[in-house]
Amino acid sequence: MYKNLQEILRRKKITTKSYADFLGIAEKTAQNKIHGKTDFTLGEATKTCTIICPEYRMEFVFEKTEKEEAEVTATAGMLVASTT
């Protein structure tokens, strides 16, 4: 989950629907991206940081929670193991 992004959108009073419209995607797709179920494209991340929150670094806005980082690391480890 992108907690920093969620907090930025909340502070700026940007609804998920408005954010989805801004990105040109469905509201459910935006929800999935914000909750880390699907990935943001580089274009979506760049547009978000350039227009909505230029005062923050992209690394901060799209920082994942520790749990998600552990899941990514575990998945990467399984991929490496399966290719050797």
C-alpha positions as a printed NumPy array, in Angstrom:
array([[  0.   ,   0.   ,   0.   ],
       [  1.228,   3.459,  -0.832],
       [  0.43 ,   5.184,   2.456],
       [  2.323,   8.369,   1.552],
       [  0.389,   8.716,  -1.696],
       [ -2.885,   8.1  ,   0.138],
       [ -2.037,  10.767,   2.7  ],
       [ -1.018,  13.286,   0.037],
       [ -4.271,  12.741,  -1.868],
       [ -6.255,  13.06 ,   1.383],
       [ -4.5  ,  16.294,   2.386],
       [ -5.085,  17.776,  -1.039],
       [ -8.725,  16.635,  -0.944],
       [ -8.332,  14.539,  -4.095],
       [-10.757,  11.636,  -4.187],
       [ -9.851,   8.284,  -5.678],
       [-12.376,   8.977,  -8.454],
       [-10.765,  12.341,  -9.248],
       [ -7.301,  10.77 ,  -9.168],
       [ -8.47 ,   7.997, -11.502],
       [ -9.922,  10.577, -13.903],
       [ -6.647,  12.514, -13.744],
       [ -4.706,   9.363, -14.704],
       [ -7.279,   8.314, -17.309],
       [ -8.04 ,   4.984, -15.623],
       [-11.031,   3.376, -13.926],
       [-11.629,   4.141, -10.256],
       [-11.222,   0.448,  -9.336],
       [ -7.878,   0.384, -11.177],
       [ -6.733,   3.43 ,  -9.212],
       [ -7.788,   1.721,  -5.967],
       [ -5.827,  -1.396,  -6.925],
       [ -2.747,   0.688,  -7.708],
       [ -2.938,   2.702,  -4.488],
       [ -3.33 ,  -0.51 ,  -2.472],
       [ -0.352,  -2.113,  -4.242],
       [ -2.352,  -4.82 ,  -6.005],
       [ -1.238,  -3.609,  -9.431],
       [  1.71 ,  -1.47 , -10.445],
       [  1.755,   2.162, -11.446],
       [  3.297,   2.873, -14.821],
       [  6.276,   5.198, -14.914],
       [  4.084,   7.695, -16.761],
       [  1.429,   7.616, -14.04 ],
       [  4.023,   8.05 , -11.308],
       [  5.731,  10.882, -13.165],
       [  2.433,  12.66 , -13.859],
       [  1.418,  12.288, -10.207],
       [  4.662,  13.732,  -8.902],
       [  4.965,  16.482, -11.499],
       [  1.438,  17.839, -11.232],
       [ -0.122,  16.729,  -7.939],
       [  2.81 ,  16.73 ,  -5.555],
       [  5.963,  18.302,  -7.012],
       [  7.083,  19.166,  -3.467],
       [  7.803,  15.473,  -2.789],
       [ 10.353,  13.076,  -4.235],
       [  8.942,  10.169,  -6.226],
       [ 10.699,   7.712,  -3.908],
       [  8.73 ,   9.123,  -0.975],
       [  5.354,   9.239,  -2.714],
       [  5.636,   5.662,  -3.976],
       [  7.342,   4.143,  -0.947],
       [  5.75 ,   0.78 ,  -0.093],
       [  5.031,  -0.509,   3.378],
       [  7.494,  -2.943,   4.977],
       [  5.104,  -5.856,   4.476],
       [  4.943,  -5.246,   0.734],
       [  8.703,  -4.924,   0.504],
       [  9.054,  -8.314,   2.225],
       [  6.58 ,  -9.845,  -0.231],
       [  8.494,  -8.415,  -3.203],
       [ 11.777,  -9.753,  -1.816],
       [ 10.247, -13.189,  -1.223],
       [  8.793, -13.285,  -4.737],
       [ 12.126, -12.25 ,  -6.247],
       [ 13.839, -15.015,  -4.277],
       [ 11.394, -17.591,  -5.624],
       [ 11.989, -16.384,  -9.177],
       [ 15.746, -16.691,  -8.797],
       [ 15.411, -20.17 ,  -7.288],
       [ 13.172, -21.344, -10.12 ],
       [ 15.606, -20.21 , -12.815],
       [ 18.651, -22.   , -11.377]])
